């Protein structure tokens, strides 16, 4: 019997970890919930907090449950909580996780609970995690990878690089798929009053603005951005660096900017809900020197805004959409080399119109086709399970 002959919707439990807020994974999951055939697929969500998130009301309005599973840092108690959720709200046909290597523990629990299809979804490449040099993290990743390979039935990753979460060399002969998590591009069709927006940020009208969007954490490499800003101040002192985001390293980055004498050049915009508006109206160039990324959706959105982009060569090539806007640079390049690349890109800003760049991005990162592919993956997985 195939999935299409079942009398009830297929029940899928997603585990995104944090509350359903405006983060990229959560935004994608809400888009999936909006577009998936809800007569065939019933989605629920497990989160690791009691906090209400930005999307919670909409998720519930679309018929999905949001269930807290606490004690994330106490695996034994977490297991008891997850087992209770699976028993009280199931049976689930599929569990689909988005919590990096900890998915290995969830796969193990789900296997023991009898969930037939178990899918971890890698949104990052752990090979470059700073913590990998520590014995504990190396041991944890080794154990979790072993459980991922042992207890998962299928594997998803947002890029070929992100397959490294599972130990890619041991996954490729098994059931794996590349499925990205596209952002929402509707706001990139809107017009923005650039002069008014820059004025609200206290940016001089003539200043070239180099921007970055990302959480203040090790991966995003904010300290390199400050070194580049210091170098550029020598020959282009009117330039401004607009840093959009928040996170645990923000205070340290702010202190470093002050120590480098960059109080006028670097603007800390904090967490913003109008990132597309800032990309469209405030920036002249997007800088993205990440140490590691699963895909790099911020780079994709910068291309949708028609911005020239200078970024590290560690970013997966799946994020490259508009070649005329892109300038890859090795993380081993000197600070002056980064500054030179930025100046060169600023001097040639109109290689392609924003509207044409947006069309290219929307064609590659199409949420409707993305959800159809996810439905296909679920269908194949369940039909395979019924043949075993």
C-alpha positions as CSV (number, residue, x, y, z in Angstrom):
1,X,0.0,0.0,0.0
2,X,1.4,3.4,-0.9
3,X,1.2,6.6,1.0
4,X,-1.5,8.0,-1.4
5,X,-3.8,5.2,-0.3
6,X,-3.6,6.0,3.4
7,X,-6.9,7.2,5.0
8,X,-5.3,9.8,7.2
9,X,-2.7,12.6,6.8
10,X,0.9,11.6,7.4
11,X,2.1,12.9,10.8
12,X,5.4,14.6,10.9
13,X,7.2,16.0,14.0
14,X,9.8,18.7,13.3
15,X,12.4,19.5,15.9
16,X,13.8,23.1,15.3
17,X,15.1,23.5,18.8
18,X,14.5,27.1,19.8
19,X,11.0,28.8,19.8
20,X,9.5,29.6,16.4
21,X,11.1,33.0,16.0
22,X,12.3,34.9,12.9
23,X,15.5,32.8,12.4
24,X,16.1,31.3,9.0
25,X,15.3,27.7,9.9
26,X,12.0,28.7,11.7
27,X,11.0,31.0,8.8
28,X,11.5,28.2,6.3
29,X,9.5,25.8,8.5
30,X,6.6,28.2,8.6
31,X,6.8,28.6,4.9
32,X,6.6,24.8,4.6
33,X,3.6,24.8,6.8
34,X,1.9,27.4,4.7
35,X,2.6,25.7,1.4
36,X,2.5,22.0,2.1
37,X,-0.6,19.9,1.3
38,X,-2.1,19.9,4.7
39,X,-4.7,17.3,3.6
40,X,-1.9,14.8,3.2
41,X,0.7,16.0,5.7
42,X,0.1,17.0,9.3
43,X,3.1,18.9,10.9
44,X,3.8,19.4,14.6
45,X,6.8,21.1,16.2
46,X,9.0,20.4,19.3
47,X,10.8,23.3,20.8
48,X,13.3,23.5,23.6
49,X,11.7,26.4,25.5
50,X,8.5,27.6,27.0
51,X,8.9,31.0,25.4
52,X,6.4,32.2,22.9
53,X,8.0,32.9,19.5
54,X,7.1,35.3,16.7
55,X,5.4,32.6,14.6
56,X,3.7,30.6,17.3
57,X,0.2,32.2,16.7
58,X,0.4,31.5,13.0
59,X,1.7,28.0,13.4
60,X,-1.3,27.1,15.7
61,X,-3.7,28.9,13.4
62,X,-2.6,26.5,10.6
63,X,-3.4,23.5,12.8
64,X,0.0,22.5,14.0
65,X,0.9,21.9,17.7
66,X,4.0,23.5,19.3
67,X,5.2,21.3,22.2
68,X,8.0,22.2,24.6
69,X,10.6,19.5,25.3
70,X,12.8,20.9,28.0
71,X,16.1,19.8,29.7
72,X,18.0,20.0,26.4
73,X,21.3,20.0,28.4
74,X,20.2,17.0,30.5
75,X,19.9,14.2,27.8
76,X,18.3,11.6,30.1
77,X,15.5,14.0,31.1
78,X,15.2,15.3,27.6
79,X,14.7,11.7,26.4
80,X,11.9,11.2,28.9
81,X,10.2,14.3,27.8
82,X,10.5,13.5,24.1
83,X,9.2,9.9,24.6
84,X,6.2,11.3,26.4
85,X,5.5,13.8,23.5
86,X,5.8,11.0,21.0
87,X,3.5,8.7,22.9
88,X,0.8,11.3,23.8
89,X,0.7,13.0,20.4
90,X,1.6,10.3,18.0
91,X,1.9,8.0,16.4
92,X,4.2,10.0,14.1
93,X,5.3,8.6,10.7
94,X,8.3,10.9,10.4
95,X,10.5,12.9,12.7
96,X,12.5,15.6,11.0
97,X,15.2,17.4,13.1
98,X,17.2,20.6,12.6
99,X,19.4,20.7,15.7
100,X,22.9,19.9,14.3
101,X,24.7,17.0,15.9
102,X,22.2,16.7,18.8
103,X,19.9,15.2,16.2
104,X,21.9,12.0,16.8
105,X,20.3,11.7,20.2
106,X,16.9,12.5,18.9
107,X,17.2,9.9,16.2
108,X,18.2,7.3,18.8
109,X,15.1,8.2,21.0
110,X,12.8,8.2,18.0
111,X,14.1,4.8,16.8
112,X,13.5,3.3,20.2
113,X,10.0,4.8,20.2
114,X,9.2,3.2,16.9
115,X,9.0,6.2,14.6
116,X,9.5,4.6,11.1
117,X,11.1,7.5,9.2
118,X,13.9,9.5,11.0
119,X,15.4,12.4,9.1
120,X,18.1,14.7,10.4
121,X,18.5,18.0,8.4
122,X,22.0,19.6,8.5
123,X,22.0,23.4,8.2
124,X,25.7,23.7,8.8
125,X,29.1,22.2,8.3
126,X,30.7,21.2,11.6
127,X,34.2,20.8,10.2
128,X,34.9,24.4,10.9
129,X,33.3,24.7,14.4
130,X,35.8,26.5,16.7
131,X,34.9,24.0,19.4
132,X,36.2,21.1,17.3
133,X,39.7,21.6,18.8
134,X,38.3,20.7,22.2
135,X,38.4,17.1,23.3
136,X,34.8,17.1,24.6
137,X,33.4,18.5,21.3
138,X,35.4,16.1,19.2
139,X,34.1,13.2,21.3
140,X,30.5,14.4,21.2
141,X,30.6,14.9,17.4
142,X,32.0,11.4,17.0
143,X,29.3,9.8,19.1
144,X,26.5,11.8,17.6
145,X,27.6,11.0,14.0
146,X,27.7,7.3,14.9
147,X,24.1,7.6,16.2
148,X,23.0,9.7,13.2
149,X,24.3,7.0,10.8
150,X,22.9,4.1,12.9
151,X,19.4,5.4,13.6
152,X,18.5,7.8,10.7
153,X,16.7,6.4,7.7
154,X,17.3,9.3,5.4
155,X,19.5,12.4,5.5
156,X,18.9,16.0,4.4
157,X,21.4,18.9,4.0
158,X,21.2,22.4,2.8
159,X,24.3,22.0,0.7
160,X,27.0,19.4,-0.2
161,X,29.2,21.0,2.4
162,X,26.6,20.6,5.1
163,X,26.6,16.8,4.5
164,X,29.8,16.8,6.6
165,X,27.5,16.8,9.7
166,X,26.9,13.1,9.0
167,X,30.4,12.3,7.9
168,X,29.7,12.7,4.2
169,X,31.9,9.9,3.0
170,X,29.8,7.4,4.8
171,X,26.4,8.9,3.9
172,X,26.7,9.2,0.1
173,X,25.9,5.6,-0.6
174,X,22.7,5.8,1.5
175,X,19.5,7.8,1.2
176,X,20.5,11.5,1.2
177,X,19.1,14.6,-0.4
178,X,20.2,18.3,-0.8
179,X,17.3,20.5,0.2
180,X,17.9,24.2,1.0
181,X,15.7,26.4,3.2
182,X,14.9,29.4,1.1
183,X,14.0,32.8,2.8
184,X,11.0,34.9,2.0
185,X,11.7,37.3,-0.9
186,X,8.4,39.3,-1.1
187,X,9.9,42.4,0.7
188,X,12.6,42.6,-2.0
189,X,9.9,43.7,-4.5
190,X,9.2,46.9,-2.5
191,X,10.5,50.4,-3.0
192,X,12.6,52.0,-0.2
193,X,13.3,55.6,0.5
194,X,17.0,55.3,0.7
195,X,17.8,58.8,1.8
196,X,15.2,58.7,4.7
197,X,16.4,55.3,5.8
198,X,20.1,56.4,5.9
199,X,19.2,59.5,7.7
200,X,17.4,57.5,10.4
201,X,20.7,55.5,10.9
202,X,22.7,58.8,11.0
203,X,24.6,57.8,7.9
204,X,26.0,60.8,5.9
205,X,24.4,60.9,2.4
206,X,27.8,60.6,0.6
207,X,29.1,57.7,2.7
208,X,29.5,54.3,1.0
209,X,27.9,51.7,3.3
210,X,29.3,48.2,3.7
211,X,26.9,46.0,5.5
212,X,26.7,42.6,7.3
213,X,23.8,40.6,8.5
214,X,24.4,37.9,11.0
215,X,24.3,36.7,14.6
216,X,27.3,38.0,16.7
217,X,29.0,34.6,17.1
218,X,32.3,33.0,16.1
219,X,31.1,31.8,12.8
220,X,30.3,35.3,11.4
221,X,33.9,36.6,11.9
222,X,33.0,40.1,13.1
223,X,36.5,40.8,14.4
224,X,37.8,40.4,10.8
225,X,35.2,42.9,9.7
226,X,36.6,45.4,12.2
227,X,40.1,44.9,10.9
228,X,38.9,45.5,7.4
229,X,37.1,48.7,8.6
230,X,40.3,49.9,10.2
231,X,42.2,49.3,7.0
232,X,39.6,51.0,4.8
233,X,39.5,54.1,7.1
234,X,43.0,54.9,5.9
235,X,41.9,55.7,2.3
236,X,38.1,55.9,2.6
237,X,37.4,57.4,6.0
238,X,33.8,58.4,5.0
239,X,32.9,54.7,4.6
240,X,30.5,53.2,7.2
241,X,30.1,49.6,8.3
242,X,26.6,48.7,9.2
243,X,26.4,45.5,11.4
244,X,22.9,44.1,11.6
245,X,22.2,41.5,14.3
246,X,22.7,40.6,17.9
247,X,24.2,37.7,19.8
248,X,26.6,36.7,22.6
249,X,29.7,38.4,21.1
250,X,28.1,41.8,20.4
251,X,29.5,43.5,23.5
252,X,33.0,42.2,22.8
253,X,32.8,43.4,19.2
254,X,31.6,46.8,20.3
255,X,34.5,47.0,22.8
256,X,37.0,46.1,20.0
257,X,35.5,48.7,17.7
258,X,35.9,51.3,20.3
259,X,39.5,50.2,21.0
260,X,40.3,50.5,17.3
261,X,38.9,54.0,17.2
262,X,36.1,53.0,14.9
263,X,33.3,54.7,16.8
264,X,32.2,56.8,13.8
265,X,32.8,54.2,11.1
266,X,31.0,51.2,12.6
267,X,27.2,51.3,13.3
268,X,25.6,48.5,15.4
269,X,22.0,48.3,14.2
270,X,21.1,45.4,16.5
271,X,18.4,42.9,15.7
272,X,16.1,44.2,13.0
273,X,12.8,42.9,11.5
274,X,13.3,45.0,8.4
275,X,16.5,43.4,7.0
276,X,15.3,43.5,3.4
277,X,14.6,47.2,3.7
278,X,18.1,47.8,5.0
279,X,19.7,45.7,2.3
280,X,17.7,47.6,-0.4
281,X,18.0,51.1,0.9
282,X,21.0,51.5,3.3
283,X,23.8,49.3,1.8
284,X,26.1,49.7,-1.1
285,X,27.9,46.4,-0.6
286,X,27.5,43.3,1.4
287,X,30.5,41.8,3.4
288,X,30.3,38.2,4.5
289,X,33.6,36.8,5.7
290,X,32.2,33.8,7.6
291,X,34.4,31.1,9.1
292,X,31.8,28.5,8.2
293,X,28.2,28.3,6.9
294,X,25.8,25.5,6.0
295,X,24.6,27.6,3.0
296,X,24.8,31.3,3.7
297,X,21.2,32.6,3.3
298,X,22.2,36.1,4.2
299,X,24.4,36.1,1.1
300,X,21.4,34.9,-1.0
301,X,19.3,37.7,0.3
302,X,22.0,40.3,-0.4
303,X,22.0,39.1,-4.1
304,X,18.2,39.5,-4.1
305,X,18.8,43.1,-3.1
306,X,21.2,43.5,-6.0
307,X,24.2,44.2,-3.9
308,X,27.8,43.5,-4.8
309,X,29.0,40.9,-2.4
310,X,32.5,40.3,-1.0
311,X,32.6,37.0,0.9
312,X,34.8,34.2,2.1
313,X,35.6,31.2,0.0
314,X,34.3,28.9,2.7
315,X,30.7,29.7,1.7
316,X,29.1,26.8,-0.2
317,X,28.8,27.3,-3.9
318,X,25.1,26.6,-3.7
319,X,24.7,30.2,-2.4
320,X,26.2,31.6,-5.7
321,X,23.3,32.8,-7.8
322,X,24.2,36.1,-9.5
323,X,27.8,35.9,-10.8
324,X,28.1,39.6,-11.7
325,X,27.6,40.5,-8.0
326,X,30.0,38.0,-6.5
327,X,33.6,38.4,-5.3
328,X,35.0,35.4,-3.4
329,X,38.1,35.8,-1.3
330,X,40.2,33.4,0.7
331,X,40.1,33.6,4.4
332,X,43.9,33.5,4.2
333,X,44.0,36.8,2.2
334,X,45.5,39.8,3.9
335,X,43.4,42.6,5.4
336,X,44.6,45.0,2.6
337,X,43.4,42.4,0.0
338,X,39.9,42.4,1.6
339,X,39.9,46.2,1.6
340,X,41.0,46.4,-2.1
341,X,38.3,43.9,-3.1
342,X,35.6,46.0,-1.4
343,X,36.9,49.3,-3.0
344,X,36.9,47.6,-6.4
345,X,33.4,46.3,-6.0
346,X,32.2,49.7,-4.8
347,X,33.6,51.3,-7.9
348,X,31.6,48.9,-10.2
349,X,28.2,48.7,-8.4
350,X,25.7,48.4,-11.3
351,X,26.7,45.2,-13.0
352,X,23.1,44.0,-13.0
353,X,19.7,45.6,-12.0
354,X,18.2,44.7,-8.7
355,X,15.0,43.4,-10.4
356,X,17.0,41.1,-12.6
357,X,19.1,39.8,-9.7
358,X,15.9,39.2,-7.7
359,X,14.4,37.2,-10.6
360,X,17.5,35.0,-10.7
361,X,17.4,34.4,-7.0
362,X,13.7,33.6,-6.9
363,X,14.0,31.2,-9.7
364,X,16.7,29.2,-7.9
365,X,15.2,29.5,-4.4
366,X,11.5,28.9,-5.1
367,X,9.6,27.9,-2.0
368,X,6.7,26.3,-3.9
369,X,9.1,23.9,-5.7
370,X,11.1,23.5,-2.5
371,X,8.0,22.3,-0.6
372,X,7.0,20.0,-3.5
373,X,10.5,18.4,-3.3
374,X,10.1,17.9,0.4
375,X,6.7,16.3,-0.1
376,X,8.4,14.0,-2.7
377,X,11.1,13.0,-0.2
378,X,8.6,12.2,2.5
379,X,6.5,10.2,0.0
380,X,9.5,8.2,-1.2
381,X,10.7,7.6,2.3
382,X,7.3,6.3,3.5
383,X,6.8,4.1,0.5
384,X,10.2,2.6,1.0
385,X,9.4,1.9,4.6
386,X,6.2,0.0,3.7
387,X,8.2,-2.2,1.3
388,X,10.6,-3.4,4.1
